């Protein structure tokens, strides 16, 4: 059975295209892997916890957190990033 550490390392190394949930809605230029976001959220939070993303960008962490039954809050200086995250979540 794969350890949690190995799963997290696999997520870090993941090079798959960004797909699924609402991730295809808009391709934010500085996006990061939803596989990595999901792995981090699963490993360091539990359902009902709140995930804060202070640089929300395209909202990947918010989408993944909500899909995993976490509360999610994000902020960004970019009004485009805020709008995209609101639409995606």
C-alpha positions as CSV (number, residue, x, y, z in Angstrom):
1,X,0.0,0.0,0.0
2,X,1.3,3.4,-0.9
3,X,2.1,5.7,2.0
4,X,0.7,9.1,2.4
5,X,4.2,10.6,1.8
6,X,4.5,8.6,-1.5
7,X,1.1,9.8,-2.6
8,X,2.0,13.4,-1.9
9,X,5.3,13.1,-3.8
10,X,3.4,11.5,-6.7
11,X,1.1,14.5,-6.8
12,X,4.0,16.9,-6.8
13,X,5.5,15.1,-9.8
14,X,2.2,14.8,-11.6
15,X,2.4,16.4,-15.1
16,X,-1.1,15.5,-16.3
17,X,-3.2,18.3,-18.0
18,X,-5.4,20.3,-15.7
19,X,-8.9,18.8,-16.1
20,X,-12.0,17.9,-14.2
21,X,-14.6,19.6,-12.0
22,X,-14.7,23.3,-13.1
23,X,-10.9,23.5,-13.9
24,X,-11.6,23.6,-17.7
25,X,-13.7,26.8,-17.3
26,X,-10.7,29.1,-17.6
27,X,-7.0,28.4,-18.0
28,X,-5.4,30.8,-15.5
29,X,-1.9,31.5,-16.6
30,X,-0.2,30.6,-13.3
31,X,-2.3,27.6,-12.5
32,X,-1.1,24.6,-10.6
33,X,-2.1,20.9,-10.6
34,X,-5.5,20.1,-9.0
35,X,-4.0,16.7,-8.2
36,X,-1.4,18.4,-6.0
37,X,-4.0,20.7,-4.4
38,X,-6.2,17.8,-3.7
39,X,-3.4,15.7,-2.2
40,X,-2.2,18.6,0.1
41,X,-5.8,19.3,1.3
42,X,-6.5,15.6,1.9
43,X,-3.2,15.2,3.9
44,X,-3.3,18.3,6.0
45,X,-7.0,18.9,6.7
46,X,-10.2,17.0,7.5
47,X,-13.8,17.5,6.3
48,X,-15.3,20.7,7.8
49,X,-11.9,22.4,8.1
50,X,-11.4,25.8,6.4
51,X,-8.8,26.1,3.6
52,X,-7.3,29.6,3.1
53,X,-5.7,30.5,-0.2
54,X,-4.2,34.0,0.0
55,X,-3.2,34.0,-3.7
56,X,-6.3,32.4,-5.2
57,X,-5.4,32.8,-8.8
58,X,-7.7,30.5,-10.9
59,X,-9.3,29.0,-7.8
60,X,-7.9,25.5,-8.0
61,X,-7.5,25.1,-4.3
62,X,-11.0,26.4,-3.6
63,X,-12.6,24.0,-6.1
64,X,-10.6,21.0,-4.7
65,X,-11.3,22.0,-1.1
66,X,-15.1,22.2,-1.7
67,X,-15.1,18.9,-3.5
68,X,-13.5,17.4,-0.4
69,X,-16.1,18.9,1.9
70,X,-13.9,21.6,3.3
71,X,-14.8,25.3,3.6
72,X,-12.7,27.4,1.4
73,X,-11.8,31.1,1.3
74,X,-9.5,32.8,-1.2
75,X,-8.3,36.3,-1.8
76,X,-6.2,37.9,-4.6
77,X,-5.2,41.4,-5.6
78,X,-6.4,40.5,-9.2
79,X,-10.0,41.3,-9.7
80,X,-9.9,38.8,-12.6
81,X,-8.7,36.0,-10.3
82,X,-11.4,36.8,-7.8
83,X,-14.1,36.7,-10.5
84,X,-12.9,33.5,-12.0
85,X,-12.7,31.8,-8.5
86,X,-16.2,32.9,-7.7
87,X,-17.6,31.5,-11.0
88,X,-15.7,28.2,-10.6
89,X,-16.9,27.6,-7.1
